[in-house]
Amino acid sequence: MDTLPPKIKKKYILYSDNLFRIYWEIIVMILLIFVCIMIPLRIAIKALDTPGLGYLLNFMDFIFLVDLVLQFFMSVTDKETQKEVD
């Protein structure tokens, strides 16, 4: 009989059904939209270039850096088999 054992989820992998991963991706998506709007405005209108906005953008850069590291711990879906791969 060729039955495979059920796949054991690893603790350090963020699978697609993980609630933290879902919220994290929503937050990063919102931040990306904000950056796509604010950076051109900040370049075009010098009055928007305030220290507070600079601190906010630096904090967002840090969030994107954390996202870069988290990407190494997220599972992906194989296009051919439609299965989640660690």
N, C-alpha and C positions, 0 to 999 in steps of 0.2 A: 504494500500500500504506500503510495507516494503522497502522503499528506504532510504538509509543512506545519511545524509548531506555530502557535500564534506569536505574532511579533511582540516582543517586550519593549515597551517604551523606555527610553533612556532618560534619566533625570535631568541631564544637562542640555538636552535638545528641546527647543521650543517648536512643538508641532503646530500645525495649522489650526487645530481645535483648542489650543491653549488660550485662555481668556486674556492673560497678560499680553500675548503676542497680538491678539486682535486689537486691544486698546492701544498698544504701542504703535501699530501700523496706522491707526486712525490719527493719533497724535502727530506722527511724522508726516502724514499726508496733509494735515491742516497746516503744519509749520512750512511745508514746501509751498503750498498755495500762498501763504503769507509772504514768504521770501520772494516768490515770483512777482508779487505785486509791489512789495516795498522797495526792493533793490532798484528797479528802474525809477521809481518815484524819488528815492533818496538821491540818485544821481542827477535827475532832472531838476529837482527843487532843493536847493541848498538849505532852505529853512527847515527842512525835515531832518537835517543832519545834526541831531541833538545827542548829548552824552547818554541820555536814558535809552534812546533807540540803539545807540552803539552797544551798550551793555546788553540789551535784549538780543541783538543780533549775535553777539559773542556767546551768550548763553545758548542760543539756538544752534550755533556752530558746535558747541559742546554736545548737545543732544544728537546732532548728526554724527559726531565722532563715536558716541556710544552706540548709535544705530549701526555704524560700520562694524564695530566689534561684535554686536549681537547677530549680525548677518552670518557669522561663522558658526553660530549655534542654532540656526533655524533650519528646519527640514525643507525640502523642495519636493514638488510633485513631478514624477517622471511623465513626460508627454506621451510616450508610447504605451506604457502599462497603466497609467493613471493611478499609480501607487505612490505613497509618500516615502521618500528616501531620506535616511538620516544624513 
